[in-house]
């Protein structure tokens, strides 16, 4: 399974009975990755904290040297100052333009006569009534209701699901007046520090907007229900809470660059400033097949591994820490057929048993592989049947290996 071992060791479906544990590598603090679907619709009013706060001394500030103003500089907001952002680009205009393309989703499930409910978010993909959301929002739903920006409600049917990307497409018969599709942006162009906006249904509070920045790009996050990982995820500090799942992450131009899916938290299950969105370019790749076929066929290499850490470098006498280290090969998979090798032993480094003997992939079709996420990305953006030329370090020597990708098994269990 071409997955990097997650550094966030516990995965919880909010409001779900399923608890999935994923082993972490060199984690100093325990965090939770929380897929945000199937949430309870009820909310608890927040405790008024302001009256209980005691005064404290002012935080120290850093005074920067004065710079000569330029026309361009006068129009650039200071980092971290949301007020400056609002002054440049009124979020009311963005909200009024984009909100008609966002929906709230209510899901009712029945199990042996016992009914349960949850909520999530989504956005309109096209004029035919196709709506993008997370797979974990609707996967267990027997009755799905879409609530549009104006309060109009309509039943929806699931037309396609992809657990490996945690995406699903649902469809309504018609769109109400004013509701419209949202354009997909190019998530590959996002950079850390850019302003982004979320609109969704946190705690069943529909049409809620929040603003933040792109904290990082290129994250690898687990799917929560398959052994595979989602590459190139977007990390943001824009508020994502239970009920935001499936809703859009937007640029200030109103383009969807991500589908909100997970948060990292310390156990409360609510936003702590670290959220993750599935990149829009995965939506662009997967959604046509979900609409046409009900599913998507991902390419598969059939390896498990991690990035080359200092310990792996030292244990395997590697020249650099670049590359994707292969710890194991799936029996009967494309990697085994191509002759790739996984770890064959261990070596103690600083008192720790570190895997040794595995191949290190340092390039795909001549393009450098810096870490395991790079390898995941190259596989995910290929197609079943494609042949990739890998450059592999084995026993200190560089060698080429050709591998032909196959369709990822849907019933793979580890």
N, C-alpha and C positions, 0 to 999 in steps of 0.2 A: 504494500500500500504506500503510494507516494505521499507520505505525510511526514511533517517535522513534528517531533514530540513537543507538545504544547508546554510553554512555560507557565501557563495558568492551569493549575492541576485539577480543579474541580469544576464540572459543568452541570448547571442546574436549569431545568425548564421551569420558569416561574409559573406557579399555579398547576404544574403537572405532577403526576405521581412518580415519573421516571427520573431517576438520579443516575447520571453517568459520570464515572470517575476517570480522569485522564492523567497519566503519570507526568510529573514535571521534571525538568532537568535543571539542577543548580538553582533552585528557587529559594530566596531568602525569606520571603513573606508569603503567606497563604492568601490567594485571591480567588474569587469566584467569577467564572464567566457565565453570564445569565442570559440565555435566549429569552426574549421578552414576549412570549405569547401565552395564551390561555390564562390571562390574568383575571382576577376577580374584579367585577365591575364596581363593587362598593369601595369607597375611599374613606379615610379617616381624616377629619379636619386637622391641619397642622397645629401644634401647640404654639401659642404666642410666646416666642422666646425673647423678644426684644426687651420686655420689661424685666427679665431675669438676668440680663447681661450686666456685668460690672464694668465700669470704665477701665481702660488700660492705656498705657502710654502709646503715643503715635509710633507707627512703624518707621524705621529709618528709610530714607529715600536717597536715591543716587542722583546727584546733579551732574548732568552731562555738560561738556564744554559748549558754549554758545556757537552756533553755526550760522553763516550767512544764509538768509532765506532765499529760496528760488521759487519760481512759479510752480515747479513740480512739487517741491517739498511742502508748500503751503496746502496742497491738496491731498497729502498723505496722512492718514491717522496714525498717532503714536501707537506703538504695539501695546495691546492689552486694554486700550481705551475704547470701550464700546460706544461711548457718547460721541466720539469723533466719527466712528463708523456710521452711526445714525444720522449725524449731521451731513455726511456725504451722500448717503443712499437711504432715503426714508424706507424703513421696513414696512410701513403701512402700505406703500405702493406695491412692494413685492408681495406682501401677504394677500392683498386684494386681487392681485393678478394670478397667484399660484393656488391659493386655497380652493377655488372651484375644481381643481384637478386632484385634490386629496380626498380620501374617503375614510370613514371609520368602519370597522368590520366587527360584527357581533357573531359569535359562534355558539351554537347549542349542541351538546353531545348527549347521547343516551346510551347507558350501559345497564342492561338488565333492569330496565324500568327506572333507573336513577338518572336524573337529568343534571347536567352541569353546564356552566357557561363561561365564556371568556371573551376577550376583546383584543383587537389589534388595529392596524392601519394599513393603508394601501394607496396607490395612485393610479390614475387612469392612463392606460398605455395608448389606446387608439379609439377612434369613433365607433368601432364595433362593440364597445363595452367591455373590452378586456382590461383587467385590473391586475397590477403587480402587487404581490405581498410576499411574506415569508411562508415557506412550507409549514413551519411549525405553528403558524397561526391557524391554519385550516386543516391540518392533516387528520385531526380526529373529529372534525365537524360533521354533524348530520344535518344541520340546518344553518345556513350562512346568510346573514342579512348585511347588506351594504347601506350605510347612511351617508348621503351626500352632504355637501357644504350647506345646503339650504334646509336640511332636515328631512328631505325626501328619502324614503326607504324602499329598497327593492331586494328581492331574493336573488341570490347568486349561485352559480354552479361552478365547481372546480373543473377546469378543462385541461390542466397540466400541472404536474408536480415534479420537483427535482430535489430529493433530500441531500444530494451531494453539494448543491450550492445554496440550499435552504431557500429556494425560490419556488413560487407557485403562481399560476395564472388562474384567476376566477373571472366569470363573465356575467354581466347583467343583460337583460333584454334590450334596455334602452337607457340613454343618459337624460337626466332632466335638463331643462333649459339652463344655460349658463355653465354647466359642467363641461370640461374639456380636457383633452390629453395634455400631459406634460412632456416637454422635449427631453430626450436623453443627452447628457453632456458626455465629454470624453474624460473618464476618470483617470486615464494615464497622464493627463496634463496637470492634475492637481499637485500642489506643493504644500508642504508644511507651512503654516502661518496664514493660509488663505481663509477668509471669512466664509462660513457656511451657515445654513439655516435648516432647522427641522420643523416640519409641520405634521401633526398627527393626533393621536387619541390617548395621551398618557392618562392612566387611571380612569379611562372612559370619559375624559374631558375632551370632546371632539374639537377639531380646528384650533389646536394649541400650537403656538409658534415659540421657538427658542433659537438663540443665536450663539455661535461659538466659532472656533477656528479648527482647521485641520491640524491635529496634533502630530500626526505622522502618516505616512503612506507605506504600502508594501508590507503590511502586517500579514501574518499567517494565522488564521483562526480555525478552530475545530468546527465541524458541522453539528456536533452534538448527538447525531444518530447514526453516523457512518464512520468507518475508520479513516476516512479521507479528510483533507483539510482544504479550506478556501484560501487561495492566494490573493495577494494584492489588496487586502482589506484596508479600509480607511479608518484611522483612529481619529476621534473628535472629542472635544470637550463640550460641544453643544449638548444640551440636556436630552438624554434618551432615558425613558422610564418605562415601566410595565404599561403596555398599550401602544407604545411607539413602534413596536415591531411591524415591519413591512412598509412603514412610511418612508417618504423620500428625504434624503439629504440633498440640499440644493445649494447652488452657487447664488451669488447676488444677482445674476442674470436670469434666475428662475429655471436653470437647467438641473435635471436630476443627475447627480454624480454618484449616488449611493442609495442602498436600501438598508435602513436601520435594522440591526439584527441582534446585537449582543451588548452587554455592558460588563465591565469588571467592577466588582464591589467587594466590600469587606464582610458581607454577610447580611446586609439589610435588604438586598435585592432592589435598591433604588440607585439613582445616578450618583456617581462619585467623581464625575469629570473624565471618565475613561470609557468611551463607547466605541462600537465598531459597526461599520456599514459595509455591505457587500458592494463592490464597485459596479458602476453602471455598465462598464464594458462587458461584464459577465452577464448582466441582464440583456444587453444587446445580442450576445452570442446565444444565450439559452432560450429566450422567450419565443422566437419564431418556431423552434422545434416543439416547445411546450404547447403552443397553440395548434400547430399542425398535427403533432403526433401524440401529445399528452405526456411526453417524456423527452429526455435529452441523453444522448450517448456520449459520455466523456471518454477521452483517450486514457490508456492505462499503461504504465511502465512495470509496475509490480515490484516496488522496492519500499523499504522502510529505512529512514536514516535521519540525519541531523546535520547542522552546519559544523564546520571544523572549528572546534574550540581550542584553547591553548592546551588543555589536557590531551585532546585527540591528536593535536599536532605533535606534542612531545612523545606520546606513547607510540605513534606511528612514524616518527622521524621524518615528518613532512617539512618541506622548505618554507611553506607559508600556511596561513589559516584560510586561504581562499578555497572554495570548493564545497561540494555536497558529499558528506561521508555516508556510505551505504552500510548500514548495520545488518540488514537481512534481506534476503531475496524470497519472494513469494513463489512457492513451488508451482510449476506449470505456467508461469507468467512470461511476458515478453522479455524481461530482464534475464531470467534463467535461460531462455532460448538463445539469447545473444551472448551468453557467457559472462555476464557481470557476476561479481563475487561480493558477498557480505562478510561481516566480521567472522574471523575464525578462532579468535582467542581473546585474552585480556592481558593487560600489563598494569602493574601497580605504579601509579604516579601520585606522589604526595599522599600515600596511604589509601588511594582510591583505585578500584578496578576499572580500567578504561579499555573499551573495545579496541581490538587491533585486527589488521589483516583485511579490512574492508576496502573496496575500491573507492577512490575519490574522484568524482566527476568534476572537472575544472572547465569544461566548455561543451556547448551544444551547437553543432553546425558552425563551429568557429567562434561563436559568441561566448565571452567569459561567463562562468558560473561562480558568483562570489559566495553564495551561501545556498542553503537548501531551498529557500523561498524562490531563488532564481530558477532552480530546477523545476519546482512545482509550476511556476509560471510558464516555462517553456513547454511543459507537458500539457498544461491546461489550455494553452492557445494553439495546440496542434490538433490533429484529427485522427481518429482511428484509421489505421492503415498507413499513416505517415512513417517514413524511415528517417530516424535522426542519427547523425554522426556524432558520437560522444568522444570526447578526449578524456582519458582516464589515467590516473596515477595509480600504479600497482607495483608494490615492492620497490618504490623509488623511481620507477621508470614510467615515461609517458607512452601511452598506446591508444590507437583508435579502435572503437567498437561501434558497429552499426546495430541499431535496434529498431524493430518495427512495432509501433504501438498497436495495441488491440483495444477493443471496447471494454470499458471498466465493468467488471461483474456487478450486477445489482444485488446479488444474494451473498456477497462476500462478507464473511463474519470474523475475519481476523487472521 
